[in-house]
Every structure is written in structure tokens, then in C-alpha cells.
């Protein structure tokens, strides 16, 4: 929605395939001008990609600024 991506879950049938898929997704979203990926729950796996938790108000600010942007 807008310039925000909301991820719900990841799975793979081969070891580390989800990591490759996520890295590719991040690359594409960056190229397309997305500014945030909402990963829902922080995990060590996501932190290894540079994910970080943000305060609720910061998240609300992202929603207000970027939801109405073209996708």
C-alpha cells in the first residue's frame, strides 16, 4: 500500500531460500521507492537483514506520509 510493504510470513522448501527471496524483495522494493517493510514481529533472522523495531508513533508517521503515495 503506497510506499509501504506489509509482510505476513515467509517459508521455503529449501534451506535459506527464504533469505534469498527476502533479499531479492528488499532490492526490488528499494528500486521501486518503498520506504518501509512492516515485518510484523522482530526476529533474529530479520535483524540479520538490518530490520529494526520502531516506536508506534514513528510507524503511524510513516503511514500518514506514505500510504497515499503511488505504488
PQR file with spaces between the fields and no chain letter, atoms N, CA, C, O and H, PARSE charges and radii, in Angstrom:
ATOM       1  N    UNK     1       0.846   -1.162    0.000 -0.4000 1.5000
ATOM       2  CA   UNK     1       0.000    0.000    0.000 -0.0000 2.0000
ATOM       3  C    UNK     1       0.894    1.228    0.000  0.5500 1.7000
ATOM       4  O    UNK     1       1.766    1.380    0.856 -0.5500 1.4000
ATOM       5  N    UNK     2       0.670    2.082   -0.953 -0.4000 1.5000
ATOM       6  CA   UNK     2       1.522    3.258   -1.047 -0.0000 2.0000
ATOM       7  C    UNK     2       2.974    2.857   -1.221  0.5500 1.7000
ATOM       8  O    UNK     2       3.302    2.035   -2.076 -0.5500 1.4000
ATOM       9  H    UNK     2      -0.038    1.958   -1.648  0.4000 1.0000
ATOM      10  N    UNK     3       3.844    3.444   -0.404 -0.4000 1.5000
ATOM      11  CA   UNK     3       5.272    3.114   -0.439 -0.0000 2.0000
ATOM      12  C    UNK     3       5.657    2.217    0.736  0.5500 1.7000
ATOM      13  O    UNK     3       6.812    2.195    1.162 -0.5500 1.4000
ATOM      14  H    UNK     3       3.577    4.112    0.290  0.4000 1.0000
ATOM      15  N    UNK     4       4.674    1.478    1.254 -0.4000 1.5000
ATOM      16  CA   UNK     4       4.891    0.598    2.400 -0.0000 2.0000
ATOM      17  C    UNK     4       4.543   -0.835    2.011  0.5500 1.7000
ATOM      18  O    UNK     4       3.563   -1.074    1.306 -0.5500 1.4000
ATOM      19  H    UNK     4       3.736    1.496    0.908  0.4000 1.0000
ATOM      20  N    UNK     5       5.352   -1.785    2.473 -0.4000 1.5000
ATOM      21  CA   UNK     5       5.090   -3.201    2.214 -0.0000 2.0000
ATOM      22  C    UNK     5       4.828   -3.880    3.546  0.5500 1.7000
ATOM      23  O    UNK     5       5.573   -3.684    4.507 -0.5500 1.4000
ATOM      24  H    UNK     5       6.148   -1.590    3.045  0.4000 1.0000
ATOM      25  N    UNK     6       3.774   -4.676    3.604 -0.4000 1.5000
ATOM      26  CA   UNK     6       3.391   -5.362    4.834 -0.0000 2.0000
ATOM      27  C    UNK     6       3.583   -6.863    4.642  0.5500 1.7000
ATOM      28  O    UNK     6       2.792   -7.515    3.960 -0.5500 1.4000
ATOM      29  H    UNK     6       3.169   -4.835    2.823  0.4000 1.0000
ATOM      30  N    UNK     7       4.635   -7.405    5.245 -0.4000 1.5000
ATOM      31  CA   UNK     7       4.932   -8.830    5.133 -0.0000 2.0000
ATOM      32  C    UNK     7       4.217   -9.605    6.220  0.5500 1.7000
ATOM      33  O    UNK     7       4.179   -9.176    7.374 -0.5500 1.4000
ATOM      34  H    UNK     7       5.278   -6.875    5.799  0.4000 1.0000
ATOM      35  N    UNK     8       3.657  -10.733    5.862 -0.4000 1.5000
ATOM      36  CA   UNK     8       2.914  -11.540    6.826 -0.0000 2.0000
ATOM      37  C    UNK     8       3.673  -12.789    7.252  0.5500 1.7000
ATOM      38  O    UNK     8       3.692  -13.119    8.438 -0.5500 1.4000
ATOM      39  H    UNK     8       3.688  -11.082    4.925  0.4000 1.0000
ATOM      40  N    UNK     9       4.291  -13.484    6.322 -0.4000 1.5000
ATOM      41  CA   UNK     9       5.016  -14.697    6.686 -0.0000 2.0000
ATOM      42  C    UNK     9       6.003  -15.056    5.580  0.5500 1.7000
ATOM      43  O    UNK     9       5.914  -14.573    4.451 -0.5500 1.4000
ATOM      44  H    UNK     9       4.275  -13.216    5.358  0.4000 1.0000
ATOM      45  N    UNK    10       6.938  -15.913    5.943 -0.4000 1.5000
ATOM      46  CA   UNK    10       7.912  -16.408    4.971 -0.0000 2.0000
ATOM      47  C    UNK    10       8.035  -17.914    5.166  0.5500 1.7000
ATOM      48  O    UNK    10       7.934  -18.412    6.287 -0.5500 1.4000
ATOM      49  H    UNK    10       7.010  -16.305    6.860  0.4000 1.0000
ATOM      50  N    UNK    11       8.251  -18.625    4.087 -0.4000 1.5000
ATOM      51  CA   UNK    11       8.517  -20.053    4.169 -0.0000 2.0000
ATOM      52  C    UNK    11       9.411  -20.431    2.997  0.5500 1.7000
ATOM      53  O    UNK    11       9.555  -19.673    2.038 -0.5500 1.4000
ATOM      54  H    UNK    11       8.334  -18.220    3.176  0.4000 1.0000
ATOM      55  N    UNK    12       9.998  -21.596    3.087 -0.4000 1.5000
ATOM      56  CA   UNK    12      10.780  -22.096    1.958 -0.0000 2.0000
ATOM      57  C    UNK    12      10.823  -23.611    2.027  0.5500 1.7000
ATOM      58  O    UNK    12      10.655  -24.209    3.089 -0.5500 1.4000
ATOM      59  H    UNK    12       9.881  -22.212    3.866  0.4000 1.0000
ATOM      60  N    UNK    13      11.045  -24.204    0.898 -0.4000 1.5000
ATOM      61  CA   UNK    13      11.188  -25.659    0.828 -0.0000 2.0000
ATOM      62  C    UNK    13      12.659  -26.067    0.853  0.5500 1.7000
ATOM      63  O    UNK    13      12.984  -27.223    1.123 -0.5500 1.4000
ATOM      64  H    UNK    13      11.182  -23.718    0.035  0.4000 1.0000
ATOM      65  N    UNK    14      13.529  -25.130    0.574 -0.4000 1.5000
ATOM      66  CA   UNK    14      14.969  -25.405    0.577 -0.0000 2.0000
ATOM      67  C    UNK    14      15.637  -24.516    1.620  0.5500 1.7000
ATOM      68  O    UNK    14      15.203  -23.388    1.852 -0.5500 1.4000
ATOM      69  H    UNK    14      13.265  -24.191    0.354  0.4000 1.0000
ATOM      70  N    UNK    15      16.685  -25.023    2.240 -0.4000 1.5000
ATOM      71  CA   UNK    15      17.418  -24.248    3.240 -0.0000 2.0000
ATOM      72  C    UNK    15      17.845  -22.898    2.682  0.5500 1.7000
ATOM      73  O    UNK    15      18.393  -22.811    1.583 -0.5500 1.4000
ATOM      74  H    UNK    15      17.037  -25.940    2.051  0.4000 1.0000
ATOM      75  N    UNK    16      17.591  -21.857    3.446 -0.4000 1.5000
ATOM      76  CA   UNK    16      17.999  -20.482    3.145 -0.0000 2.0000
ATOM      77  C    UNK    16      17.302  -19.855    1.944  0.5500 1.7000
ATOM      78  O    UNK    16      17.626  -18.727    1.573 -0.5500 1.4000
ATOM      79  H    UNK    16      17.146  -21.928    4.339  0.4000 1.0000
ATOM      80  N    UNK    17      16.366  -20.546    1.336 -0.4000 1.5000
ATOM      81  CA   UNK    17      15.666  -19.977    0.182 -0.0000 2.0000
ATOM      82  C    UNK    17      14.875  -18.733    0.579  0.5500 1.7000
ATOM      83  O    UNK    17      14.775  -17.790   -0.206 -0.5500 1.4000
ATOM      84  H    UNK    17      16.102  -21.462    1.638  0.4000 1.0000
ATOM      85  N    UNK    18      14.313  -18.719    1.788 -0.4000 1.5000
ATOM      86  CA   UNK    18      13.556  -17.535    2.212 -0.0000 2.0000
ATOM      87  C    UNK    18      14.477  -16.329    2.358  0.5500 1.7000
ATOM      88  O    UNK    18      14.051  -15.198    2.122 -0.5500 1.4000
ATOM      89  H    UNK    18      14.395  -19.485    2.426  0.4000 1.0000
ATOM      90  N    UNK    19      15.725  -16.550    2.740 -0.4000 1.5000
ATOM      91  CA   UNK    19      16.682  -15.448    2.852 -0.0000 2.0000
ATOM      92  C    UNK    19      16.964  -14.836    1.485  0.5500 1.7000
ATOM      93  O    UNK    19      17.019  -13.615    1.340 -0.5500 1.4000
ATOM      94  H    UNK    19      16.071  -17.468    2.932  0.4000 1.0000
ATOM      95  N    UNK    20      17.142  -15.690    0.493 -0.4000 1.5000
ATOM      96  CA   UNK    20      17.380  -15.203   -0.868 -0.0000 2.0000
ATOM      97  C    UNK    20      16.150  -14.457   -1.371  0.5500 1.7000
ATOM      98  O    UNK    20      16.264  -13.387   -1.969 -0.5500 1.4000
ATOM      99  H    UNK    20      17.097  -16.682    0.610  0.4000 1.0000
ATOM     100  N    UNK    21      14.986  -15.027   -1.127 -0.4000 1.5000
ATOM     101  CA   UNK    21      13.744  -14.371   -1.546 -0.0000 2.0000
ATOM     102  C    UNK    21      13.553  -13.029   -0.880  0.5500 1.7000
ATOM     103  O    UNK    21      13.161  -12.063   -1.534 -0.5500 1.4000
ATOM     104  H    UNK    21      14.894  -15.896   -0.642  0.4000 1.0000
ATOM     105  N    UNK    22      13.827  -12.951    0.420 -0.4000 1.5000
ATOM     106  CA   UNK    22      13.660  -11.691    1.138 -0.0000 2.0000
ATOM     107  C    UNK    22      14.668  -10.652    0.651  0.5500 1.7000
ATOM     108  O    UNK    22      14.318   -9.487    0.467 -0.5500 1.4000
ATOM     109  H    UNK    22      14.146  -13.736    0.951  0.4000 1.0000
ATOM     110  N    UNK    23      15.906  -11.065    0.444 -0.4000 1.5000
ATOM     111  CA   UNK    23      16.923  -10.134   -0.058 -0.0000 2.0000
ATOM     112  C    UNK    23      16.527   -9.588   -1.427  0.5500 1.7000
ATOM     113  O    UNK    23      16.717   -8.404   -1.707 -0.5500 1.4000
ATOM     114  H    UNK    23      16.191  -12.012    0.593  0.4000 1.0000
ATOM     115  N    UNK    24      15.979  -10.447   -2.274 -0.4000 1.5000
ATOM     116  CA   UNK    24      15.521  -10.006   -3.594 -0.0000 2.0000
ATOM     117  C    UNK    24      14.344   -9.047   -3.465  0.5500 1.7000
ATOM     118  O    UNK    24      14.284   -8.036   -4.165 -0.5500 1.4000
ATOM     119  H    UNK    24      15.825  -11.409   -2.047  0.4000 1.0000
ATOM     120  N    UNK    25      13.412   -9.363   -2.573 -0.4000 1.5000
ATOM     121  CA   UNK    25      12.275   -8.470   -2.322 -0.0000 2.0000
ATOM     122  C    UNK    25      12.755   -7.094   -1.875  0.5500 1.7000
ATOM     123  O    UNK    25      12.285   -6.078   -2.388 -0.5500 1.4000
ATOM     124  H    UNK    25      13.461  -10.184   -2.005  0.4000 1.0000
ATOM     125  N    UNK    26      13.679   -7.052   -0.931 -0.4000 1.5000
ATOM     126  CA   UNK    26      14.207   -5.774   -0.437 -0.0000 2.0000
ATOM     127  C    UNK    26      14.831   -4.980   -1.577  0.5500 1.7000
ATOM     128  O    UNK    26      14.616   -3.772   -1.684 -0.5500 1.4000
ATOM     129  H    UNK    26      14.061   -7.877   -0.514  0.4000 1.0000
ATOM     130  N    UNK    27      15.594   -5.643   -2.420 -0.4000 1.5000
ATOM     131  CA   UNK    27      16.232   -4.963   -3.550 -0.0000 2.0000
ATOM     132  C    UNK    27      15.183   -4.352   -4.485  0.5500 1.7000
ATOM     133  O    UNK    27      15.306   -3.197   -4.892 -0.5500 1.4000
ATOM     134  H    UNK    27      15.768   -6.624   -2.333  0.4000 1.0000
ATOM     135  N    UNK    28      14.170   -5.121   -4.815 -0.4000 1.5000
ATOM     136  CA   UNK    28      13.115   -4.610   -5.701 -0.0000 2.0000
ATOM     137  C    UNK    28      12.345   -3.466   -5.050  0.5500 1.7000
ATOM     138  O    UNK    28      12.108   -2.438   -5.685 -0.5500 1.4000
ATOM     139  H    UNK    28      14.070   -6.059   -4.484  0.4000 1.0000
ATOM     140  N    UNK    29      11.958   -3.635   -3.799 -0.4000 1.5000
ATOM     141  CA   UNK    29      11.193   -2.580   -3.129 -0.0000 2.0000
ATOM     142  C    UNK    29      11.996   -1.286   -3.037  0.5500 1.7000
ATOM     143  O    UNK    29      11.444   -0.197   -3.190 -0.5500 1.4000
ATOM     144  H    UNK    29      12.150   -4.470   -3.283  0.4000 1.0000
ATOM     145  N    UNK    30      13.286   -1.404   -2.789 -0.4000 1.5000
ATOM     146  CA   UNK    30      14.147   -0.217   -2.751 -0.0000 2.0000
ATOM     147  C    UNK    30      14.174    0.460   -4.115  0.5500 1.7000
ATOM     148  O    UNK    30      14.049    1.681   -4.210 -0.5500 1.4000
ATOM     149  H    UNK    30      13.734   -2.289   -2.665  0.4000 1.0000
ATOM     150  N    UNK    31      14.336   -0.328   -5.162 -0.4000 1.5000
ATOM     151  CA   UNK    31      14.345    0.223   -6.526 -0.0000 2.0000
ATOM     152  C    UNK    31      13.023    0.908   -6.862  0.5500 1.7000
ATOM     153  O    UNK    31      13.004    1.891   -7.602 -0.5500 1.4000
ATOM     154  H    UNK    31      14.437   -1.320   -5.085  0.4000 1.0000
ATOM     155  N    UNK    32      11.926    0.396   -6.323 -0.4000 1.5000
ATOM     156  CA   UNK    32      10.594    0.925   -6.624 -0.0000 2.0000
ATOM     157  C    UNK    32      10.182    2.071   -5.709  0.5500 1.7000
ATOM     158  O    UNK    32       9.071    2.586   -5.833 -0.5500 1.4000
ATOM     159  H    UNK    32      11.942   -0.403   -5.722  0.4000 1.0000
ATOM     160  N    UNK    33      11.059    2.483   -4.789 -0.4000 1.5000
ATOM     161  CA   UNK    33      10.781    3.640   -3.952 -0.0000 2.0000
ATOM     162  C    UNK    33      10.036    3.361   -2.660  0.5500 1.7000
ATOM     163  O    UNK    33       9.558    4.293   -2.013 -0.5500 1.4000
ATOM     164  H    UNK    33      11.962    2.065   -4.688  0.4000 1.0000
ATOM     165  N    UNK    34       9.926    2.104   -2.271 -0.4000 1.5000
ATOM     166  CA   UNK    34       9.279    1.790   -0.993 -0.0000 2.0000
ATOM     167  C    UNK    34      10.183    2.257    0.146  0.5500 1.7000
ATOM     168  O    UNK    34      11.408    2.213    0.030 -0.5500 1.4000
ATOM     169  H    UNK    34      10.314    1.346   -2.796  0.4000 1.0000
ATOM     170  N    UNK    35       9.581    2.700    1.233 -0.4000 1.5000
ATOM     171  CA   UNK    35      10.365    3.272    2.325 -0.0000 2.0000
ATOM     172  C    UNK    35      10.324    2.433    3.596  0.5500 1.7000
ATOM     173  O    UNK    35      11.094    2.683    4.524 -0.5500 1.4000
ATOM     174  H    UNK    35       8.587    2.736    1.327  0.4000 1.0000
ATOM     175  N    UNK    36       9.430    1.433    3.652 -0.4000 1.5000
ATOM     176  CA   UNK    36       9.309    0.653    4.880 -0.0000 2.0000
ATOM     177  C    UNK    36       8.750   -0.724    4.558  0.5500 1.7000
ATOM     178  O    UNK    36       7.844   -0.863    3.736 -0.5500 1.4000
ATOM     179  H    UNK    36       8.805    1.230    2.898  0.4000 1.0000
ATOM     180  N    UNK    37       9.297   -1.736    5.213 -0.4000 1.5000
ATOM     181  CA   UNK    37       8.729   -3.080    5.186 -0.0000 2.0000
ATOM     182  C    UNK    37       8.287   -3.383    6.609  0.5500 1.7000
ATOM     183  O    UNK    37       9.112   -3.454    7.519 -0.5500 1.4000
ATOM     184  H    UNK    37      10.033   -1.623    5.881  0.4000 1.0000
ATOM     185  N    UNK    38       6.988   -3.563    6.800 -0.4000 1.5000
ATOM     186  CA   UNK    38       6.458   -3.929    8.113 -0.0000 2.0000
ATOM     187  C    UNK    38       6.560   -5.442    8.241  0.5500 1.7000
ATOM     188  O    UNK    38       5.803   -6.180    7.609 -0.5500 1.4000
ATOM     189  H    UNK    38       6.317   -3.506    6.060  0.4000 1.0000
ATOM     190  N    UNK    39       7.492   -5.894    9.054 -0.4000 1.5000
ATOM     191  CA   UNK    39       7.739   -7.329    9.215 -0.0000 2.0000
ATOM     192  C    UNK    39       6.878   -7.952   10.307  0.5500 1.7000
ATOM     193  O    UNK    39       6.989   -9.151   10.564 -0.5500 1.4000
ATOM     194  H    UNK    39       8.106   -5.295    9.567  0.4000 1.0000
ATOM     195  N    UNK    40       6.036   -7.176   10.943 -0.4000 1.5000
ATOM     196  CA   UNK    40       5.106   -7.630   11.975 -0.0000 2.0000
ATOM     197  C    UNK    40       5.799   -7.938   13.303  0.5500 1.7000
ATOM     198  O    UNK    40       5.557   -7.256   14.298 -0.5500 1.4000
ATOM     199  H    UNK    40       5.946   -6.203   10.734  0.4000 1.0000
ATOM     200  N    UNK    41       6.652   -8.950   13.325 -0.4000 1.5000
ATOM     201  CA   UNK    41       7.304   -9.369   14.565 -0.0000 2.0000
ATOM     202  C    UNK    41       8.818   -9.364   14.379  0.5500 1.7000
ATOM     203  O    UNK    41       9.318   -9.907   13.394 -0.5500 1.4000
ATOM     204  H    UNK    41       6.849   -9.504   12.517  0.4000 1.0000
ATOM     205  N    UNK    42       9.553   -8.762   15.308 -0.4000 1.5000
ATOM     206  CA   UNK    42      11.014   -8.767   15.185 -0.0000 2.0000
ATOM     207  C    UNK    42      11.575  -10.168   15.457  0.5500 1.7000
ATOM     208  O    UNK    42      11.171  -10.841   16.406 -0.5500 1.4000
ATOM     209  H    UNK    42       9.147   -8.321   16.109  0.4000 1.0000
ATOM     210  N    UNK    43      12.498  -10.582   14.618 -0.4000 1.5000
ATOM     211  CA   UNK    43      13.187  -11.863   14.812 -0.0000 2.0000
ATOM     212  C    UNK    43      14.673  -11.660   14.544  0.5500 1.7000
ATOM     213  O    UNK    43      15.073  -10.692   13.896 -0.5500 1.4000
ATOM     214  H    UNK    43      12.826  -10.036   13.848  0.4000 1.0000
ATOM     215  N    UNK    44      15.474  -12.573   15.044 -0.4000 1.5000
ATOM     216  CA   UNK    44      16.913  -12.510   14.789 -0.0000 2.0000
ATOM     217  C    UNK    44      17.186  -12.614   13.292  0.5500 1.7000
ATOM     218  O    UNK    44      18.085  -11.955   12.770 -0.5500 1.4000
ATOM     219  H    UNK    44      15.149  -13.359   15.570  0.4000 1.0000
ATOM     220  N    UNK    45      16.411  -13.437   12.612 -0.4000 1.5000
ATOM     221  CA   UNK    45      16.554  -13.595   11.160 -0.0000 2.0000
ATOM     222  C    UNK    45      16.375  -12.251   10.457  0.5500 1.7000
ATOM     223  O    UNK    45      17.182  -11.892    9.600 -0.5500 1.4000
ATOM     224  H    UNK    45      15.680  -13.972   13.035  0.4000 1.0000
ATOM     225  N    UNK    46      15.335  -11.511   10.806 -0.4000 1.5000
ATOM     226  CA   UNK    46      15.092  -10.208   10.177 -0.0000 2.0000
ATOM     227  C    UNK    46      16.128   -9.178   10.602  0.5500 1.7000
ATOM     228  O    UNK    46      16.528   -8.327    9.808 -0.5500 1.4000
ATOM     229  H    UNK    46      14.679  -11.803   11.502  0.4000 1.0000
ATOM     230  N    UNK    47      16.562   -9.256   11.857 -0.4000 1.5000
ATOM     231  CA   UNK    47      17.612   -8.336   12.312 -0.0000 2.0000
ATOM     232  C    UNK    47      18.905   -8.553   11.525  0.5500 1.7000
ATOM     233  O    UNK    47      19.674   -7.613   11.322 -0.5500 1.4000
ATOM     234  H    UNK    47      16.237   -9.947   12.502  0.4000 1.0000
ATOM     235  N    UNK    48      19.145   -9.787   11.081 -0.4000 1.5000
ATOM     236  CA   UNK    48      20.357  -10.056   10.299 -0.0000 2.0000
ATOM     237  C    UNK    48      20.327   -9.338    8.949  0.5500 1.7000
ATOM     238  O    UNK    48      21.368   -9.163    8.316 -0.5500 1.4000
ATOM     239  H    UNK    48      18.520  -10.551   11.245  0.4000 1.0000
ATOM     240  N    UNK    49      19.133   -8.921    8.504 -0.4000 1.5000
ATOM     241  CA   UNK    49      18.984   -8.146    7.269 -0.0000 2.0000
ATOM     242  C    UNK    49      18.971   -6.644    7.535  0.5500 1.7000
ATOM     243  O    UNK    49      18.852   -5.847    6.605 -0.5500 1.4000
ATOM     244  H    UNK    49      18.287   -9.063    9.018  0.4000 1.0000
ATOM     245  N    UNK    50      19.093   -6.258    8.806 -0.4000 1.5000
ATOM     246  CA   UNK    50      19.078   -4.842    9.134 -0.0000 2.0000
ATOM     247  C    UNK    50      17.744   -4.329    9.640  0.5500 1.7000
ATOM     248  O    UNK    50      17.580   -3.127    9.845 -0.5500 1.4000
ATOM     249  H    UNK    50      19.190   -6.906    9.561  0.4000 1.0000
ATOM     250  N    UNK    51      16.786   -5.228    9.845 -0.4000 1.5000
ATOM     251  CA   UNK    51      15.485   -4.811   10.381 -0.0000 2.0000
ATOM     252  C    UNK    51      15.663   -4.259   11.789  0.5500 1.7000
ATOM     253  O    UNK    51      16.567   -4.656   12.524 -0.5500 1.4000
ATOM     254  H    UNK    51      16.920   -6.205    9.678  0.4000 1.0000
ATOM     255  N    UNK    52      14.785   -3.343   12.140 -0.4000 1.5000
ATOM     256  CA   UNK    52      14.816   -2.796   13.499 -0.0000 2.0000
ATOM     257  C    UNK    52      13.397   -2.437   13.904  0.5500 1.7000
ATOM     258  O    UNK    52      12.551   -2.128   13.064 -0.5500 1.4000
ATOM     259  H    UNK    52      14.050   -3.021   11.543  0.4000 1.0000
ATOM     260  N    UNK    53      13.157   -2.482   15.191 -0.4000 1.5000
ATOM     261  CA   UNK    53      11.857   -2.077   15.720 -0.0000 2.0000
ATOM     262  C    UNK    53      11.808   -0.560   15.791  0.5500 1.7000
ATOM     263  O    UNK    53      12.819    0.099   16.035 -0.5500 1.4000
ATOM     264  H    UNK    53      13.844   -2.733   15.873  0.4000 1.0000
ATOM     265  N    UNK    54      10.616   -0.016   15.573 -0.4000 1.5000
ATOM     266  CA   UNK    54      10.427    1.434   15.676 -0.0000 2.0000
ATOM     267  C    UNK    54       9.249    1.699   16.603  0.5500 1.7000
ATOM     268  O    UNK    54       8.360    0.858   16.732 -0.5500 1.4000
ATOM     269  H    UNK    54       9.795   -0.550   15.375  0.4000 1.0000
ATOM     270  N    UNK    55       9.236    2.858   17.249 -0.4000 1.5000
ATOM     271  CA   UNK    55       8.109    3.193   18.126 -0.0000 2.0000
ATOM     272  C    UNK    55       6.797    3.287   17.341  0.5500 1.7000
ATOM     273  O    UNK    55       6.796    3.580   16.145 -0.5500 1.4000
ATOM     274  H    UNK    55       9.959    3.542   17.145  0.4000 1.0000
ATOM     275  N    UNK    56       5.696    3.036   18.026 -0.4000 1.5000
ATOM     276  CA   UNK    56       4.370    3.078   17.406 -0.0000 2.0000
ATOM     277  C    UNK    56       4.113    4.414   16.713  0.5500 1.7000
ATOM     278  O    UNK    56       3.571    4.441   15.609 -0.5500 1.4000
ATOM     279  H    UNK    56       5.697    2.797   18.997  0.4000 1.0000
ATOM     280  N    UNK    57       4.495    5.516   17.347 -0.4000 1.5000
ATOM     281  CA   UNK    57       4.251    6.834   16.747 -0.0000 2.0000
ATOM     282  C    UNK    57       5.050    7.015   15.458  0.5500 1.7000
ATOM     283  O    UNK    57       4.556    7.611   14.501 -0.5500 1.4000
ATOM     284  H    UNK    57       4.936    5.494   18.244  0.4000 1.0000
ATOM     285  N    UNK    58       6.266    6.510   15.429 -0.4000 1.5000
ATOM     286  CA   UNK    58       7.068    6.574   14.203 -0.0000 2.0000
ATOM     287  C    UNK    58       6.387    5.788   13.089  0.5500 1.7000
ATOM     288  O    UNK    58       6.343    6.237   11.943 -0.5500 1.4000
ATOM     289  H    UNK    58       6.668    6.026   16.206  0.4000 1.0000
ATOM     290  N    UNK    59       5.853    4.609   13.428 -0.4000 1.5000
ATOM     291  CA   UNK    59       5.126    3.806   12.446 -0.0000 2.0000
ATOM     292  C    UNK    59       3.897    4.568   11.947  0.5500 1.7000
ATOM     293  O    UNK    59       3.621    4.586   10.748 -0.5500 1.4000
ATOM     294  H    UNK    59       5.888    4.244   14.358  0.4000 1.0000
ATOM     295  N    UNK    60       3.167    5.190   12.858 -0.4000 1.5000
ATOM     296  CA   UNK    60       1.990    5.980   12.473 -0.0000 2.0000
ATOM     297  C    UNK    60       2.390    7.132   11.554  0.5500 1.7000
ATOM     298  O    UNK    60       1.663    7.458   10.616 -0.5500 1.4000
ATOM     299  H    UNK    60       3.391    5.175   13.832  0.4000 1.0000
ATOM     300  N    UNK    61       3.532    7.745   11.818 -0.4000 1.5000
ATOM     301  CA   UNK    61       4.025    8.825   10.954 -0.0000 2.0000
ATOM     302  C    UNK    61       4.330    8.305    9.545  0.5500 1.7000
ATOM     303  O    UNK    61       4.011    8.968    8.559 -0.5500 1.4000
ATOM     304  H    UNK    61       4.123    7.480   12.580  0.4000 1.0000
ATOM     305  N    UNK    62       4.947    7.119    9.449 -0.4000 1.5000
ATOM     306  CA   UNK    62       5.186    6.505    8.135 -0.0000 2.0000
ATOM     307  C    UNK    62       3.864    6.284    7.405  0.5500 1.7000
ATOM     308  O    UNK    62       3.752    6.581    6.216 -0.5500 1.4000
ATOM     309  H    UNK    62       5.206    6.580   10.250  0.4000 1.0000
ATOM     310  N    UNK    63       2.868    5.763    8.113 -0.4000 1.5000
ATOM     311  CA   UNK    63       1.558    5.536    7.497 -0.0000 2.0000
ATOM     312  C    UNK    63       0.984    6.836    6.954  0.5500 1.7000
ATOM     313  O    UNK    63       0.515    6.890    5.818 -0.5500 1.4000
ATOM     314  H    UNK    63       2.959    5.522    9.079  0.4000 1.0000
ATOM     315  N    UNK    64       1.023    7.875    7.768 -0.4000 1.5000
ATOM     316  CA   UNK    64       0.440    9.161    7.369 -0.0000 2.0000
ATOM     317  C    UNK    64       1.140    9.749    6.146  0.5500 1.7000
ATOM     318  O    UNK    64       0.489   10.340    5.284 -0.5500 1.4000
ATOM     319  H    UNK    64       1.404    7.831    8.691  0.4000 1.0000
ATOM     320  N    UNK    65       2.452    9.592    6.066 -0.4000 1.5000
ATOM     321  CA   UNK    65       3.213   10.209    4.976 -0.0000 2.0000
ATOM     322  C    UNK    65       3.247    9.392    3.692  0.5500 1.7000
ATOM     323  O    UNK    65       3.371    9.962    2.608 -0.5500 1.4000
ATOM     324  H    UNK    65       2.980    9.112    6.766  0.4000 1.0000
ATOM     325  N    UNK    66       3.141    8.072    3.791 -0.4000 1.5000
ATOM     326  CA   UNK    66       3.464    7.254    2.622 -0.0000 2.0000
ATOM     327  C    UNK    66       2.340    6.367    2.094  0.5500 1.7000
ATOM     328  O    UNK    66       2.486    5.796    1.014 -0.5500 1.4000
ATOM     329  H    UNK    66       3.041    7.609    4.672  0.4000 1.0000
ATOM     330  N    UNK    67       1.235    6.231    2.804 -0.4000 1.5000
ATOM     331  CA   UNK    67       0.161    5.366    2.311 -0.0000 2.0000
ATOM     332  C    UNK    67      -0.495    5.899    1.049  0.5500 1.7000
ATOM     333  O    UNK    67      -0.932    5.122    0.201 -0.5500 1.4000
ATOM     334  H    UNK    67       1.117    6.695    3.682  0.4000 1.0000
ATOM     335  N    UNK    68      -0.566    7.212    0.918 -0.4000 1.5000
ATOM     336  CA   UNK    68      -1.258    7.782   -0.244 -0.0000 2.0000
ATOM     337  C    UNK    68      -0.334    8.001   -1.442  0.5500 1.7000
ATOM     338  O    UNK    68      -0.748    8.579   -2.446 -0.5500 1.4000
ATOM     339  H    UNK    68      -0.211    7.843    1.607  0.4000 1.0000
ATOM     340  N    UNK    69       0.908    7.543   -1.341 -0.4000 1.5000
ATOM     341  CA   UNK    69       1.847    7.669   -2.457 -0.0000 2.0000
ATOM     342  C    UNK    69       1.569    6.572   -3.483  0.5500 1.7000
ATOM     343  O    UNK    69       1.085    5.499   -3.122 -0.5500 1.4000
ATOM     344  H    UNK    69       1.244    7.073   -0.525  0.4000 1.0000
ATOM     345  N    UNK    70       1.867    6.827   -4.751 -0.4000 1.5000
ATOM     346  CA   UNK    70       1.656    5.780   -5.754 -0.0000 2.0000
ATOM     347  C    UNK    70       2.568    4.581   -5.512  0.5500 1.7000
ATOM     348  O    UNK    70       3.716    4.725   -5.091 -0.5500 1.4000
ATOM     349  H    UNK    70       2.260    7.699   -5.044  0.4000 1.0000
ATOM     350  N    UNK    71       2.039    3.419   -5.784 -0.4000 1.5000
ATOM     351  CA   UNK    71       2.801    2.180   -5.617 -0.0000 2.0000
ATOM     352  C    UNK    71       3.503    1.849   -6.914  0.5500 1.7000
ATOM     353  O    UNK    71       4.205    0.841   -6.996 -0.5500 1.4000
ATOM     354  H    UNK    71       1.107    3.301   -6.126  0.4000 1.0000
